Amino acid sequence: MRGLQGAQSSRKAPFVVTAAACLLLSVLILRSYVEHVNFRATIGSNFHSGGNQTGCPSSLPGNAGSDVLLVMKTGATEAHAKLPIHFNTTLRCVPHYVLFSDVDEEVDGHHVHDTLDSVADSVKTANAEDFALYRLQQELHAQGVNLGKIITNSSEMRSKAWVLDKWKFLPLMEKALAAAPGPHTKWFVFVEADTAFVWSNLLRWLKWFDPEKPWYIGGQTWAGGSAFAHGGTGFILSRAALERLVDHLAQHPNVYPSLTADNFAGDLVLALALKSVDVPLTMGFPILQGETPYKLDYTEFHWCHPVVTWHHMSPGWVEKMWEFEQEFLRRVESNHGGDWMRGRHQEGVEEAQRKEWDMVMRHYHVFEEFVAPYVRVSEKANWNNFSPDILQPAMVKELGQETGKEGCKKACEKLERCIQWSWVKDRGDGVCRTAEVMRRGEVPDETDWNGVEMTSGWIVERVDEFMRRMEGCRKGNWIMGP
């Protein structure tokens, strides 16, 4: 009898172990779920609903972006310098946005979340050098130190900030999804604090895409044969794409530390992670633009395309482009009788389509407003128009019949395709540069040029010819697929 009882006990043992394992697994799942819910609640209570929407254009399409979450990423060393300008400009008409950095803090009354606070300590320890700046920032912030000062004029600190930044991308995806106001959020738009964006154009562009499909749209760049969306240019994920990625990361927790450690940039890490779940990149350049309006090389390729973003924008340029967008929309609304929304429903399809075309800001609109007044002058002192091609002194003298600034100018005139030039009084006869495309340029950066005399110029007749050739633009519309 005892033998039979022993046999029965041994048969029950696997069942008991299995039941215990199931119970433990249930507890772990429940704990994970509770942490996730708490995370959602924390972020959800702090995301910003654009409250200051006075004066926003009546022509914003559809639901004015209520199904879009705009995610702005920055770093603690630059947050106070770069974020404030957005609160009364680009973010003013955005219904839902959330701010992320690498320190949890308030900036001008807006909560900025720490992207990296949920990263496991084991990951931070295993990659201690990459997280050195993160630890330093946490300590200094607790002491009330202005973090913006620790990076000023320090290439080493800027490099550390860039290395730390790559660790933000995949945690940011989970936090962005958790921050969504609800299931009605269809699109997640990721930008950085030095990204300027045209909100009205963005909403018009998104109308062409089905958010139920996995979209990953960005300004393309390449590394090692892999195309990825450049982070500072801005990129877009549909809910379907983001949910697929976040689910994959939850099921494979080692993807984040291994993929991030093995690659040099976070935007590349993101692209590789999306590729692993069959979400390819839809290339959005030149609509998503990695340059500034004053450094962009304006060509036939850019001219007729709409513009949604620029990168490396100073606070002054962010404000300038936002004001231009508002003025542009007011001007078009006025030309079409004021109440754009009412007119669109009353008039015929052809007229509505014409209005829709007119409401889209394109690269040539920006050129006419901000570039043409500068490039239609023969010469401008203390100006850098970013001409890239160095013309050797012997060639300057051969073409221009003299050296120095005048020789540089005349040499450009002799070169059939040259449209602009610049001359730097460095040493000897100076340095002459030429270009076959136009750039507006800016005052020379003191850090780069250290007060060296620089003059830039354009061949005005060739500029005018280019502009005449570009008249009547009616093509180069939205990019709508791979």
C-alpha positions in Angstrom: 0.0 0.0 0.0 2.9 2.3 0.9 4.4 1.5 -2.5 1.2 2.5 -4.3 1.0 5.8 -2.3 4.7 6.5 -3.2 3.9 5.9 -6.9 0.9 8.2 -6.7 3.0 10.9 -4.9 5.6 10.7 -7.6 3.0 11.2 -10.3 1.6 14.2 -8.5 5.0 15.9 -8.1 5.3 17.1 -11.8 1.8 18.4 -11.6 2.7 20.4 -8.4 5.9 21.7 -10.0 4.0 22.7 -13.2 1.3 24.4 -11.2 3.9 26.3 -9.2 5.7 27.3 -12.4 2.4 28.6 -13.9 1.6 30.5 -10.8 5.1 32.1 -10.8 4.8 33.0 -14.5 1.4 34.5 -13.8 2.8 36.7 -11.1 5.7 37.8 -13.4 3.2 38.6 -16.2 1.0 40.5 -13.7 3.9 42.4 -12.4 5.0 43.3 -15.9 1.5 44.4 -16.7 1.2 46.5 -13.5 4.5 48.2 -14.2 3.4 48.9 -17.8 0.0 50.4 -16.6 1.7 52.6 -14.0 4.1 53.8 -16.7 1.2 54.6 -19.0 -0.5 56.5 -16.2 2.6 58.5 -15.3 3.3 59.5 -18.9 -0.4 59.9 -19.8 -0.9 62.4 -17.0 2.0 64.5 -18.1 1.7 64.6 -21.9 0.7 68.0 -23.2 -2.5 68.7 -25.0 -1.9 71.8 -27.0 -4.0 74.3 -25.0 -2.8 77.5 -26.6 -4.4 77.1 -30.0 -5.6 80.6 -30.4 -4.9 81.8 -33.9 -4.3 78.4 -35.4 -5.1 78.2 -39.1 -8.7 77.2 -39.9 -7.3 75.4 -43.0 -5.7 72.6 -41.0 -7.0 69.4 -42.6 -9.2 66.7 -41.1 -9.2 66.6 -37.4 -6.3 69.1 -37.1 -4.0 66.4 -35.9 -5.9 65.0 -33.0 -4.9 61.5 -34.1 -1.2 62.4 -34.1 1.2 62.3 -31.2 4.3 64.5 -31.7 7.3 63.2 -29.8 10.2 65.7 -29.3 13.5 64.3 -28.1 16.4 66.3 -26.8 19.3 66.1 -24.3 19.5 67.6 -20.8 22.5 69.7 -21.8 20.5 71.5 -24.5 16.9 71.3 -23.3 16.7 74.7 -21.7 18.3 76.4 -24.8 16.3 74.6 -27.5 12.9 73.7 -26.2 11.3 77.0 -25.1 11.0 78.5 -28.6 8.7 75.6 -29.6 6.1 76.2 -26.9 4.8 79.4 -28.5 5.6 78.4 -32.1 5.7 74.9 -33.6 3.9 73.2 -30.8 1.2 75.9 -30.4 -1.2 74.2 -32.8 -0.3 70.6 -32.0 -3.1 68.9 -29.9 -0.9 66.2 -28.4 2.9 66.2 -27.8 5.3 64.7 -25.3 8.9 65.7 -24.5 11.8 63.4 -23.7 15.3 63.9 -22.6 17.8 62.1 -20.4 16.9 63.9 -17.2 13.4 64.2 -15.7 12.7 67.9 -15.2 10.5 70.9 -15.9 11.3 73.4 -18.7 9.3 76.5 -18.8 6.4 74.8 -17.1 6.5 71.8 -19.4 7.4 68.3 -18.1 10.3 66.6 -19.8 10.6 62.9 -19.3 13.7 60.8 -18.8 13.9 58.4 -21.6 16.5 56.2 -19.9 15.1 55.8 -16.4 13.5 52.4 -17.3 16.7 51.0 -18.7 17.9 48.1 -16.5 20.8 48.8 -14.2 22.6 45.8 -15.7 22.5 47.4 -19.1 23.9 50.7 -17.7 26.6 48.9 -15.9 27.6 46.7 -18.8 27.9 49.9 -20.9 29.3 52.1 -18.2 31.4 54.3 -20.5 28.4 55.1 -22.7 26.3 56.0 -19.7 28.9 58.1 -18.0 27.3 61.4 -19.0 23.9 60.1 -17.9 25.2 59.4 -14.3 27.0 62.7 -14.2 23.8 64.5 -15.3 21.7 62.8 -12.7 24.2 63.8 -9.9 24.5 67.4 -11.1 20.8 67.9 -11.7 20.1 66.7 -8.1 22.5 69.4 -7.0 20.7 72.1 -9.0 23.5 72.6 -11.5 22.7 74.2 -14.9 23.4 71.2 -17.2 23.7 73.4 -20.3 27.0 74.7 -19.0 28.8 71.4 -18.8 28.8 70.9 -22.6 29.6 74.5 -23.8 32.7 74.6 -26.1 33.6 71.0 -25.2 33.9 68.6 -28.1 34.5 65.7 -25.6 31.2 66.4 -23.8 29.3 66.8 -27.1 30.7 63.4 -28.2 29.5 61.8 -24.9 26.1 63.3 -25.4 25.9 61.8 -28.9 27.0 58.4 -27.7 24.4 58.5 -24.9 21.7 59.6 -27.4 21.8 56.2 -29.3 20.6 54.4 -26.2 17.4 56.5 -26.2 15.8 55.4 -29.4 14.4 52.0 -28.6 13.2 52.9 -25.0 11.6 56.0 -26.6 9.5 53.8 -28.9 7.9 52.0 -25.9 7.4 55.2 -24.0 5.9 57.0 -27.0 3.3 54.2 -27.5 2.5 54.3 -23.8 2.1 58.1 -23.9 -0.6 58.0 -26.7 -3.8 59.6 -25.4 -5.8 56.6 -26.6 -6.3 54.0 -29.3 -7.4 56.8 -31.6 -3.8 57.9 -31.9 -2.8 56.7 -35.4 0.5 58.4 -36.0 3.7 59.0 -34.0 5.9 61.8 -35.3 9.4 61.9 -33.9 11.5 65.1 -34.0 14.4 66.7 -32.1 14.6 70.1 -30.4 16.5 71.6 -33.3 14.0 70.3 -35.9 11.5 72.8 -37.3 8.4 71.4 -38.9 5.4 72.6 -41.0 2.5 71.2 -39.1 -0.1 71.9 -41.8 2.0 70.1 -44.5 2.6 67.2 -42.2 -1.1 66.6 -41.7 -1.8 66.9 -45.4 0.9 64.4 -46.2 -0.4 61.8 -43.6 -3.8 61.8 -45.3 -2.3 59.8 -48.1 -1.2 56.9 -45.9 -3.2 54.1 -44.2 -2.3 54.1 -40.5 -3.5 50.5 -40.2 -0.5 49.5 -42.2 3.1 49.5 -40.8 4.6 52.7 -42.1 8.2 54.0 -41.2 8.8 57.2 -43.1 11.9 59.3 -42.9 14.6 61.3 -44.5 16.9 58.6 -45.8 20.6 58.2 -45.1 22.9 55.2 -45.3 25.4 53.3 -43.2 27.1 50.0 -44.3 24.5 49.5 -47.0 21.6 50.0 -44.7 19.1 52.8 -45.3 17.7 54.5 -42.2 15.7 57.6 -41.3 17.9 60.3 -39.9 16.7 61.2 -36.5 17.2 65.0 -36.6 15.4 65.2 -39.9 12.3 63.7 -38.2 10.6 60.4 -38.9 7.1 59.0 -38.7 5.7 55.7 -37.5 2.1 54.4 -37.9 0.5 52.8 -34.8 0.7 49.5 -36.6 4.5 49.8 -37.1 5.1 51.0 -33.5 3.0 48.3 -31.9 4.7 45.6 -33.9 8.1 46.9 -32.9 7.3 47.4 -29.2 5.8 43.8 -29.0 9.0 42.4 -30.5 11.2 44.3 -28.0 9.1 43.0 -25.1 9.4 39.4 -26.3 13.1 39.7 -27.0 14.6 41.9 -24.3 18.2 41.3 -25.4 17.6 43.1 -28.7 17.9 46.5 -27.1 21.3 46.2 -25.4 23.0 44.1 -28.1 21.7 46.0 -31.1 22.5 49.4 -29.5 25.9 48.5 -28.3 26.9 47.1 -31.7 25.9 50.2 -33.8 27.1 53.8 -33.8 23.8 55.7 -34.0 20.4 55.3 -32.5 18.5 56.1 -35.7 20.3 53.2 -37.4 19.5 50.9 -34.4 15.8 51.8 -34.8 15.9 51.0 -38.5 17.5 47.6 -37.9 15.0 46.8 -35.3 12.1 47.8 -37.6 13.7 45.8 -40.4 13.7 42.7 -38.2 9.9 42.9 -37.9 9.4 43.6 -41.6 8.8 47.3 -41.5 10.9 48.9 -44.3 11.8 52.5 -44.7 9.7 54.7 -46.9 12.1 57.4 -48.1 10.8 60.9 -47.4 13.6 63.1 -48.7 13.3 65.9 -49.8 10.0 66.5 -48.0 11.8 65.6 -44.8 14.8 67.8 -45.0 18.1 67.4 -43.1 19.4 70.9 -44.0 18.4 74.4 -43.1 16.7 76.8 -45.5 19.9 78.8 -45.7 22.2 75.8 -46.3 20.1 73.7 -48.7 21.4 73.4 -52.2 18.3 74.4 -54.2 17.9 72.4 -57.4 15.1 71.2 -59.7 14.9 68.1 -57.5 13.8 70.0 -54.4 11.9 72.9 -56.0 8.3 71.6 -56.4 8.3 69.1 -53.5 6.4 70.1 -50.3 8.6 70.6 -47.2 7.7 69.2 -43.8 10.9 69.5 -41.7 14.3 71.1 -41.5 17.2 70.2 -39.2 20.0 72.1 -37.3 17.6 75.0 -36.8 18.5 77.7 -34.3 15.7 79.0 -32.1 15.6 82.1 -34.3 15.1 80.1 -37.4 12.5 77.9 -35.8 10.5 81.0 -35.0 11.1 82.5 -38.4 9.8 79.5 -40.3 6.8 79.0 -38.0 5.8 82.7 -38.6 6.2 82.2 -42.4 3.9 79.1 -42.3 1.2 81.1 -40.5 1.6 84.0 -42.9 1.6 81.7 -45.9 -1.6 80.0 -44.8 -3.3 83.3 -44.1 -2.4 84.6 -47.5 -3.8 81.5 -49.3 -7.0 81.6 -47.2 -7.5 85.2 -48.0 -6.9 84.6 -51.7 -9.6 81.8 -51.6 -12.2 83.8 -49.8 -11.2 83.4 -46.2 -13.2 80.5 -44.8 -11.3 77.6 -46.3 -13.2 74.8 -44.6 -16.6 76.1 -45.7 -15.4 76.8 -49.2 -14.0 73.4 -49.6 -17.4 71.7 -49.1 -19.4 74.2 -51.2 -17.3 74.3 -54.3 -16.7 71.7 -57.0 -14.0 69.0 -56.8 -11.7 70.8 -59.3 -11.7 74.1 -57.3 -11.2 72.2 -54.0 -8.2 70.4 -55.5 -6.8 73.7 -56.7 -7.1 75.1 -53.2 -5.6 72.0 -51.7 -2.6 72.5 -53.9 -2.3 76.1 -53.0 -2.3 75.4 -49.3 0.8 73.3 -49.5 4.1 75.1 -48.7 6.8 74.0 -51.1 10.6 74.4 -51.3 10.2 77.1 -53.9 8.0 79.2 -51.5 10.8 79.1 -49.0 13.3 80.0 -51.7 11.3 83.0 -52.9 10.9 84.3 -49.3 14.3 83.6 -47.7 16.8 82.9 -50.4 16.0 84.9 -53.5 16.7 88.3 -51.9 20.2 87.2 -51.0 21.3 85.3 -54.1 20.2 88.1 -56.5 23.1 90.3 -55.5 26.5 90.1 -57.1 28.5 90.3 -53.9 28.0 90.2 -50.2 30.8 91.0 -47.6 31.1 89.0 -44.4 29.0 86.2 -45.8 29.5 82.4 -46.3 27.3 80.9 -49.0 28.9 77.5 -48.5 30.4 77.1 -51.9 32.2 73.7 -51.7 34.6 73.4 -54.7 38.1 74.9 -54.1 39.5 76.5 -57.3 43.3 76.3 -57.3 45.2 79.7 -57.5 46.7 78.9 -60.9 43.2 78.2 -62.3 41.8 81.4 -60.7 44.5 83.4 -62.4 44.1 81.6 -65.7 40.3 82.1 -65.8 40.0 85.4 -64.0 43.2 87.0 -65.4 44.0 88.1 -61.8 44.2 86.7 -58.3 42.3 87.5 -55.1 38.6 88.2 -54.7 38.1 89.8 -58.2 39.9 86.9 -59.8 37.7 84.4 -58.0 34.5 86.3 -59.2 35.7 86.5 -62.8 36.8 82.8 -62.8 33.2 81.8 -61.7 31.8 83.9 -64.6 34.1 82.1 -67.0 33.0 78.6 -65.8 29.8 77.9 -67.7 28.0 76.1 -64.9 29.2 78.2 -61.9 26.4 80.1 -60.2 28.1 81.3 -57.0 31.5 81.8 -55.5 33.1 82.7 -52.2 36.6 84.0 -51.3 38.4 83.8 -48.0 41.3 86.1 -47.3 43.3 83.5 -45.5 46.9 83.8 -46.7 48.6 84.7 -49.9 46.0 85.2 -52.6 43.2 83.7 -50.4 41.0 80.7 -51.1 38.5 80.7 -53.9 35.5 78.3 -53.9 32.8 77.9 -56.5 29.5 76.0 -56.8 27.0 74.9 -59.5 24.0 75.1 -57.2 22.6 78.0 -55.1 22.8 78.4 -51.4 21.6 81.4 -49.3 24.4 81.2 -46.7 24.8 83.1 -43.5 27.3 85.2 -41.5 30.5 83.2 -41.1 30.7 81.2 -37.9 33.3 82.8 -35.6 34.2 79.4 -34.2 35.0 78.1 -37.7 36.5 81.1 -39.3 37.9 83.1 -36.4 37.2 86.5 -37.9 38.9 85.8 -41.3 37.5 88.1 -44.1 35.0 86.2 -46.3 33.1 87.5 -49.3 30.4 85.6 -51.2 28.8 86.3 -54.6 26.4 85.0 -57.2 26.2 85.3 -61.0 22.8 87.1 -61.0 22.0 86.4 -64.6 22.3 82.7 -64.0 20.2 82.9 -60.9 17.5 84.7 -62.8 17.7 82.1 -65.6 17.3 79.3 -63.1 14.2 81.0 -61.5 12.6 81.5 -65.0 13.2 77.9 -65.8 11.5 76.8 -62.6 8.3 78.9 -63.2 4.9 77.2 -63.5 5.7 74.4 -61.1 2.9 71.9 -61.1 4.6 68.6 -60.3 6.8 67.1 -57.6 4.0 66.5 -55.1 3.9 64.1 -52.2 5.9 61.0 -51.8 3.4 58.3 -51.1 5.2 54.9 -51.0 8.6 53.1 -51.2 
